Amino acid sequence: MKKIISFALGLTLAIGAGAQTWQDALLFSENNYMGTARGVGMGNALTAIGGDPGSLVFNPAGSAVSGYSQFVITPGVTFSFAGSQASPAMDSPLMGDRVNSTYARFKLPNVGFILNFDTGRRSGLKRHSFGVVFHSTNNYTGRFNAAGVNDDNSYAASLASSADGFSSSVLGSEDWFYSGDPSRMPFWVDMTGYRAGMFNSVEGRDGAYVAVTEIVDGAGNFQLAAPIYQRYGQQSYGGKHDAVINYAFNFSDKFYIGANLGITTLNYSLSEYWSEVPENVEDFPAIRYSDGTSSRFESLRMNRAYRLSGSGVYFKLGALWRPVTGLRLAAAVQTPTMLNMTERYGYSAEVKMDGRYSGRASSAEDEWIYALRTPWVFNFGAAYTIGNVGLVSVDYELSNFSSARFRSRGNGGYSEGSFSDVNLDIRDILGVSHQLRVGAEVKVTPELSLRAGYNLITGARRNNLDNNFNPIPLSTQDRLNQLKHSASVGVGYSFGHLYIDAAVRAHFVPNEYVIPYNYYTTPAGSAFYNKQVDTNVLTPEVLIKTTLVDALVSLGWRF
């Protein structure tokens, strides 16, 4: 039996239908920090270090550690390297080609300043600081493609199975935003596919459809006319960023306390496509039309465009303590963020028949407005400075994603509204995610520093749901399969008041299994629009292996 694991880039079929899922709550709540090149080079283990403008996101008290003001800007590039192949667990190697995809996006993961004010006192409140930092807290860059021959089923036929039972007049002319009778509310992707000609009515059987890739045999059964070559792919970009307004205090160079007002902004764009062409056009029977002409199937393509934006505000409080020379201990807590979200999506389709015509159709653009409450975030850190030689630092971060909640937005504020079912899924499926960040810095000379870091992030998914929606704990191996690792190296050089840092980080994404499409069937005794996945049809399942590489350079000025 096939399994469905969340897509590497957070896509689910439910997103395509304009519905929110527990996968969305996790994708848009979790953090995968970038920041300054010094921070990234040290694995972002900055909670107990302070001084670096990138440290403010982890611990607001850090801005008061240094005795100088500074400005920094960090441009960077993210590279996505993805490989796809048929899932080894499949019984048939559909979409079995090995396909490699590379994608790059320019980033500005950190820019900001810290102003440090000296009170002139020898003890008590010695310094206070004010800072404003723009910092990247997640990165949605990615691309993959999958391809291969299928001699058993097709994407066009999957749409036909989903549309089965709906009247052709509904598929062909119903208003996109109709709401009411479920028999007049097919999925937009089905309506788009029908209007482009990806599937057509079976003569004399309204509500029964045959794909342009299929034939109907003498017994009335549908089957693929001939082998087809399929392609499927996704491309995403965007990120989550925090604009942080910070104030912090230094008491006797021993105890530091600070607070952040954080403004989170989120943007996420995803494009997805399905395409099919015959292995040999001549193997497909000619379709005869009413005007006396005939033509064979040549190609089809469906595109989906999805965009999401959001913003919200949070508060963070942090403290840092130097109990003895060289040792620093720190902790910080961040409140949940209520992200006000707007998402839009739409479909476009094209079918080409050999030498005759191209059928094209596009859906309207749908818009959903709602809110997502993210979990609390807790940071703890310890760092030890070894004279003027270097330092080592360890961070621990905890978030309980089972507390994330979708909310409806209205004039009266926020309410659970229609999100009760998905919020129960979030509660039952998700749990605590742990981040361990380790970093080190060695001063080769007073001007030159070398750095290294490592991150380990545990997956937040802890349960599956059975057919009765009861939680079933994941196996130990399934929990281990969610682990995310990243490793980084960096170098820094100071000359006078100026400094330059560089870092490279590799982020190893857990293997993902993607099912590009499913066939659907109507359970006995149910209305035709209450469909479920037809597990008797073995559609493609693709294994995706992805590595993300970040390259950053920070330019800074101390004054």
N, C-alpha and C positions, 0 to 999 in steps of 0.2 A: 504494500500500500504506500502511496506517495505521501510525503510529508511536506508541509508548508512552513518555511522559516522566514521571518521577516526579511524583506529585501535589504540589501546593503545600504541603499540610499533612503531607506525609510518608506518606500512605496508599498502600498497595499492596494488590492483591488477595490477595497471599500473607499479609499481616498478617491479613486477614479469615479466613484458614484456620488461623490460629494458628502461622504459621511465620515465622521471622526472615529478613530480607533485607539486602542491602548498603545499601538505602535507609534501613532502620532504624538501621544502624550509623552512617551519616552524620548522620541527623536527631538522634540522641540523643548524638552526640559533639561536634558543631560548636557554636561559641559565637557568640551575637549579643547582645553586652553591652548592659545598660541601666545602672543605677547612680545616682549622684547627679546632680542637675540641672546642676551645674557641669561634671561629667565629660561628660554627654551633650551639653551645649551646645557643648563643645569637641571633639566627635567621639570622646570617650573616648581621646584621645591623651595618656595620663597616665603612661606608663611612666617618662619622665624628669622628670616634674614633681614628684610626691610632694606631701605635705601634705594632700591631699584624702582623706577616708576611702574614697572610691571608687577611689583609685589603688592600694590594697593588693592588689587582685585581679590587677593587671597587674605590679606590682613590689613585693615585700614590703619593700624598703628605703625606700619612700616615706614610711612613717609617722614616720621619725626626722628628716625634713627640717624640719618646723615646730618652733618653740620653744614651743608651747603645746599644751594638751590640748583635745579637742573632742568634741562629740556631734552627730550629724546623723540626721534621719529624712526619708525621701523617699517620699511617696505619689504615685501617678500613675494615668493611664488610658491604655489602648491601644485605638485604634480601627482596625478592619479595614474597608477599602472594596474590594469585589470586584465585578467585572463578568464576565459569561459570555456566550458566543455560540458558534454552531457554528464548528468549526475551518475557517478559510479553505481548508485543504488538502483538505477532504472533497469527495467527488464528489456528495454529497447533503446538503442542509442539515437533517439530523435534529437535534432539540433546538435549533432555530435561533432561538428567542426571545432577545432581549437582556435579561438579568436583572441588576439591581444589588442587592447585599446589603451591609448595614452592620451592624457588631457592635462592642460595646464591653465591656471588662472592666477592673475596678479592679485596680491593682497596688500592691505595696510593694517597689519594686526595690532599695531600699537603706536600711539602718538600722544604726548602729554607733557605736563610740566609739574614740578614741585617747587613751591616757594617756601624757604625756611627762614624763620624769624628768631633771632637770638635775644633773649630777655636781659642778658648781662649778669644773671645770677649764677652763683657757684653751686647752689643746691636748690631743691624744690623745682618749680617750673623753669627749666633752663631754656627750652626752645618749644616753639609750636610751628606747625606747618600747614600749608594749604596747597592742595593739588587738584588738577583736573586731568583725567586720563581717559582716552578712548582705547578699548582693549577687546580683542577677539576672544569669545568664549566657546565658539563652535564653528566648524567649517564644513560646508555641504558640497564641496567640490568632488565630482566623480563622473565616470563614464564607463559603460561596458556595452559590448555587443555580443550577440550569440547568433549562430547560424548552423544550417545543416539541412539534409534531405529528410523529408517525411513522406512515407508512402501509405500512411494510415489515416490521418486526420488533418484538419486545417483550421486556421484562425477564423476564416470566413464561415466555416461550418459551425464553429463554436458560437458565433453571433446568431446564426440561424436557430440553434438549439435554445438559446436564451430568449429569442423572440417568438418561439413556438407558442401558438395560442392567441397571440395578439392579432387583431384584424389588420389587414394590409392598409386599410384606410387610416387606421391609427398610426401605424409606422410611417405612412407616407405623407400625412397631412396634419396630424395633431399638433397643437401648439406646444412649444418646448416647455412652457411653464404651467401646463395644465395640472391641476391638483383636484382630486376628488375620487372618481371611480377608478380603482386599481387596474381594471381591464383596459383603461385608456392611458396608462402610465408606464410604458416600457422604458428601459434604460436608454439614456441618450446615445450611448455608443451603438446600440442596436438600431435606433432610428437613423443615425448617421450612416451606418453601414448599408441599411436597406435603401436609403435615398441615393447612395452612390452606386448601387447595383452589386454589392458584395454577395447578396443573396436575394432570391426572388420567390414569389408565390408559386406553389405547385398548382398546376392547372386543375381547376375544379375543386380545390381544397383550401378555402380561405382559412388562414391561420396556420397553414403548414408551409414550410419554406425549405428551399434547396439552395445551397451555396453555389457560387459560380465555379467553385473547384470540384463540385460533386456531380454525380449522375444518379438517376433513379432507375434501379433495375426492374425486371419484369414483375417481381414480387412486391414492388413499392418500397423497397429498402434503399436508403441513401448510402453511398460509398464514394470514396475519393476516386476521381476519374483517372488520375495518373499521379506518379510521384511529383512532389513540388519541392522547391528550395525555399526555406523560410529564413527570415531574419527578424531579430527582436533586439531592441536596445533601449538604454536610458542614458540621459545626460542631465546632471544637476549642477547647480552652483548657488552661491549665496553663503550666508553665515549668520551667526548670532553675535552681537556686540554689546558691550556695556560702556556707557558713558558715565564715569564715576566722578562725583564731586566729593572731595575728601578734606577732613580736618583732623589733625592729630597733635598730641602733646607729649613732651619729653620731661620726665621728672627725674632729676639727678642722674641722668644717663643710666638709670637702672630699670625704670618702669615706663612703658609707653602705652598710650591708649588712643584710639582713633575711631572715627565713624565715617561711613560712606553713605551718600545718597546715590543710588545707582539707577540709571535709566537704560533699560534693555530694549534694543531694537533687533528685529529678526526679519530676514528676507530669505526666501527659498523658492527656487524655480526648478521645475522638472519638465523635461520633454521626453516623450516615450513614443516608440513606433513599433508597428508590426508590418511586415511585408511578405508577400508570397509571389513566386513566379514558377511557371512550369519548368520541370527539367527539360522537357521537349514539348513545344507548343503543339506539334502535330499529333501528340498522344491524346490531346483533349478533343472531344467531339465538337463539331461545329454547331453553334446555336443558330437556329434559323429564326429570323425576325419577320414581323408582319409585312414589312415592305419588300420581302422577297430576298433580302440579303442575308448572309450568314457570316459568322465570325467566331474565332476561338479565343479563349481566355489567354491573356498575355501577362498581366500583373495586377496586383492590388497593394494598397498601402493605407494604413490607418495611423493617424498622429493624434496624440493627446498633449495639450499644453496645460501646465498646472503652475500657479503662482500663489504664494502665501506671504503675507507681511503681518507683523505684529509689534506691539510695544507695551511696556509696562514699567512700573517703578518698584524698587525694593530698598530696604535699609540693612546696613551691615555694621556690626560693632566688633572691634578686635582689640587685643591686648598683647604686649610683648614684655618679657621679663628677663633681666640679666642677673641671675642669682649669684654667679661667680664669674670670674674672668674667663672669657672665651665661650661660655655657654649661654645660649638663648633659648627660651621656651615661649611658645605663643599659642593663642587660640582665637578663633573668630566664629561668629554665627551670622547667617544671612537669612532674612525673612523670605517667605514665598513671594513670588512675583505674579500678579494677575495680568497676564498678557492678553491684550485685546487684539484678536486675530481677524483678518479678512483673507479669505481664499477665493480664487477664481480658477475655473477650468473650462475647457471646451475641446471638441473633437473636429477633425477634418479627415476626409477619406477620398480616395481616388481609385477607380478601376479602369484598366485599359483592356480593350478587346482588339485583337489583331486586325489592324487596318480599318476598323469601323468607327469607334468612338471612344471617348473617355467620359466616364461618369464621375461627377464630383459632387460632394456635399459637405457642408459644415454645420455644426450645431451652433446654437446661441452660446453665449458665455454665461455660466452660472456663477453666482456669488453667495458665499456663506459668511455670516458675521457671528462670532461667538468669542468666548474667553477661555483661557487655560490658566489654571492656578498651578504653579510649579511647586516642588517640595522645598522644605527648609534645607539649607546647606551648612554643614559644620566642618570647620578646618582646624587642624591641630598640627603643630610643627615643633621641631627641635633642631638646632644648628650648633656646631662647635667650630670656633675659629682657632686655628693652630698658628699662633703668633702672626707673623707676616708671610707665612708660607702658603696658606690656603684655608679652605673650610670644607666641611661636609654638612649636608642638610637632609632631613627626612620630613616628609609631609604625609598626613593622612586626611582624607576627605570622605565624608559620609553624606548620602542623600537617600531618603526613603521614598521611592517613586510610587509606592502604593497610595500615597497621600495626594498625588496629582489629581486634579478634577477639571472636567469641562463644565462650563457654565454658559447659559443663554444670556444675551445682553438685551436689555430693554430699558424703557423709560424709568422703570422702578428699580434699576440696578441689575444685580446678577441673581440668577436662579438656576436650579438644576435643569428645569425645563424638560426637553426631550433627551437629555444625556444620562438618564438614570441607568440604562442598560450598559452603556460603555463605561460609566464610572464604576459599576460593579465589576466589570471585566478588569479595569485598572486595579481595583482593590484586590481581586482574587489572583491575578496573574503576576503583577509586579511586586517587587520588594526592595530591599536595601542594596545599593551599589556602593562599593568601597573603592577608593582610589589611593594607591600608594605611590608617592613620588620621591625619588632619591636623586640627589645631585652632589657634585663635588667641583671645587675650583682650586687650581694650583697656580701660584705665581712663579713663573719661571724666572722673571726679572721684575723689578718694581713696575715696569710698564706692560709686560706681556703676561697674560693669563690664559690657561687652558682649562676647558670645562667638559664635563660629561654628565649625562643624566639618564634615568630610566623610569618609566611609568608602567604600572600594572593596574588595570581597571576591571573589576568583576562585573558580570552582567546583572542587570536588574530583574530579568525574568526568572521567576522561581517556580511557577506552576503552569500546567496546561489545564484546559477545561474538558471534561467529558461531555457526552451527548446531552446530559442533563444539566450542564453548566456548573458542575461541581469541580473544585480545584483538585488536580492531581500533581503532587510534587514532581519536579523534574529529576531525572537520574543525575548522579554525580558527574557522569561523562557529559551530559547535556549542559550542566552548569559550567563545567570546564571549557566546553566548546564556545562559551560566550566571552571568555577572557580576551581583553584587548591589551596589546603590548606596544610600547614605543621606546625607542632608544635615540639619544641625541649626543652630539658633540659640538663644541664651540670654541671660539678663540676671541680674546679681547686685547686691544692695545690702547693705551692712554698716552697722550702727548700734551702736556700742559693742562689746560682746562677742557680740552676736547678728547673724545674717545670714540672708538669704533669697535663694534662687536659683530661677529658673524656666527651663525649656527645652522646646522642641518639636522633634521629629525626625520626618522622613518617610523611610520605608524602602521602596524600590522592589523588589518581588519579581519575579524573572524570570517571563516568561510560561510558563504550564503548560498541557499538553494532557492531558485526563482522558478515559478511555474508561470509562463507567459500567458496562458489561457486555459480555461476549463470548458468542458461540455456540461450541459445542464439537463435535468430531467424533472418531471413533476411527480412527487410521491403520490401513491395511490390514495384517493379520497381527498386530495388537496386541489384547490383552484390552480389553474394553469400558471398564474403569476406568482405562486408560492413555490419557486423552484429551489432545487439543491444541486450541488455538484454531482455529476454522474461519474462515480468512481470506477465504472466499468470501461471507461474510455481512457486509455493511457496517453495523455498529452505530454508534451516535452517538459522535462525538468532539467534545469541548467545549474551547474556549480560555478559560482563566481569567487575568484580569489583576487583580493585587492590589497595593494600597498600604497599608502599616501606618503609623499616626501615633501617636507617643508624646507625651504631655504630662505633665510632671513638675514638682513644686515641692519644694525642699529647705529644711528649717528647721534651722538650726544654732546651736550655742552654743560659743564658745571660752572656755576658762577656764585 
